[in-house]
Amino acid sequence: MNSQIDLNQIRLKLFNTASRQKEPLVPLQDKHVRMYTCGPTVYNFAHIGNFRTYVFEDLLRRTIKFFGFAMTQVMNLTDVDDKTIKGAIAKGITLDEYTQPYKEAFFEDLKTLNIEPAEYYPAATDFIPDMIRMVQILLNKGIAYRGGDGSIYYAINKFPRYGCLSHLHLEDLQAGASERVAADEYEKDHVADFVLWKSYDPERDGQIFWDSPFGLGRPGWHLECSAMAMKLLGETIDIHVGGIDNMFPHHENEIAQSEACSGEIFAKLWMHSEHLVVDNKKMSKSLGNFYTLRDLLNKGFTGIQVRYLLLQTHYKTQLNFTFQGLESVKSSLQRLNDFIQRLYEIEGNTPGGRMEALIREALRVFAESLADDLNISAALAAIFDFVREVNGLCDAGQVSRVEADQALALMKRFNDVLGVLSFEKREEEIPADLQEAFSRRLQARAEKNWKLADELRDFIHQRGYLIEDTPHGARLKKA
């Protein structure tokens, strides 16, 4: 059809946390985007706040592909940190035995939410040698040092760009901000210096440790992402993504250790999604408003409904999760899927002549909205406007079978980005007694028993069904 627009003429612009402005996406290598996304710490089931970020990252991935870019995405699995070690020791099992069920649950949840698989899911424990090499380089450069407790720390005053992402100044940094544990647990030169390698503590770590040139121990949390990102994507990556809570100190520390190690810019563009709250309150177990995806499924909601709810609010806006909002999502999805089913049923041969213009305009607005830093509200509005216009044409009998197929093709294109629609053709289940009445009416008409035929017709109508004549014969259809 001639209703296409050239997406190459629309520049995808994304908000860069570091520069605090929207910037065109210009990959280092032609049209191949390399993206690193912070994944889960696999010490428990991921909660809906986590999945708000993962659904945003999936929308970003799908949008980038929609505009014709190739994609290599890495999402890490943090399987060694204070929480996973504590959990494994408490259960008296190995670290792998403890984390494996949560890894499997995470991948099940991704499928339930129709999140496209990343190209790589590296586990931190598989990249320990790369982390050790990074620590050694930083020690050799004099940027890392051994603390009084035997751990290796990063001296942030040796990195002039520290604070370039969060726009915080060194003198403003508070005690405890630089690591998941209290600052006084370690002996370091500056309160904001962060640990690269934690020296082995038998009481804390049990039998979970690795050998290194600087002694037994394990990597610091921040180091893990840097090592995996640079190993799999190169010293400079196109986009680094995560939740706003990861911006400082985690991502700030990633920049410091990666750039000090390689001498190159670590990431060209940084993107962060805002928090999810529940009924305008921070989600917490103590408030009884803490939900995993499984909790919502057990309440009768579907993964696609949850996905749509997490998707429909712009990623830089705080998302207020409510069950009322989740209920309202059902009607939105119903309207879109009913429209798709209606298009399947169109059988006219005469084009109405307006479809191409409607498709072109809907695709233009949808694409331009996404290109404006993933303006999902405007993109969804373009779809619903299209649905309303085409439903009007269908009501007037001004849509041909060819035009219906064109509209279906557009809806599938929209869904390449959204991932929430169903294109499975529904076969309507007609009650058995109505099917029998319909068959008896056909026989009565063949026998010219018009009185019985009319009685059966009225019975069918009273039950909310119509008898529709089609080129292939009469059929029953819900009114």
C-alpha angles and dihedrals in degrees: 000000000000093000097094125115126210106251089191087073091060116077116216108226123190132188111252112210090204097055094028093225140090113269132187114254105248111167121211091238115046107274097338114113120202111201132181118200124187109240133196132300098234100220094107142357114302114251130222091263088061091047092052085066095042093050090049090051089050091051089050092049093048092046092051089051090045088061091054103262124137114234137214110180128184121196115182128215112216102213099157120058138102093288099049092045092048091049094048093049092047090055095040094234136116121276091249093050090051098047100037097079091051092048090053091047090051093055091047089053091050090055092047090054092044092239111166114244116255117233092244135027103183118188114218093231090063093059103048094119090055090050091050090052091052092051091050092051091050091048091050090051092051092242094111127051140184114256127216090265093056094254121127116242136192114235102221093191086068090064111069093192093060107135094029092126103038094031089227121144122231093240090055096057114113130217113272095020095108102061141026091249130063114281094234092063090079135046109233138152099244127028091234096048109116132217121256098175123019114215114236116269111187093203094050100034105033108191094338110109144108131222120242140163087264096050140272116323144091138269124272117250095248094051093058096066094046093052095047095043095051094041094053103029106024135254092298121040129191101229134012115192138186147124120303090249089065095055093086129059100351102052093034089056092046089057093048097050096038096049094042088052100045104025088227134106106271101211131005096206133025124198128185132187121218126244127279116229129187117230087342092303131107110263111249138150091234091061092047092236098106113121135181120197088256090058090058093045089052088055090059101262122129129233091244091054090051090046092053091050092050091044103050099069118074110258094238092055121082109252116225108206116207132163088231088059090049090052091051090053088066092065093047092053091043091055093050095045093045088053090054091050090049091054090054090057097053110116105166121128101201115083116228090213099224101085099087093054092048092049093048093050095045092049092047094052092042092051096043091049093052090045088058096076094295097304091189096173092060091043092054091046089056090055095049091047089053092049091051093049095047093045087056091053090048090052089053093047091243100130123090127204090255091051091047089055090050090052090048090051089054093049089052089051090052089049092054083073102032102038094199107101131094120222096177107123108241117226106211113234107225116197113257095239090055092049088052092048090049092052092047090050091052089051092046091053091049088052090045090241092148096169093058091042091055092047091052091046091053091048090053092048092049089057091057100260133118131210106232125194113220133174085260095052137273121323141174118255131178111252 
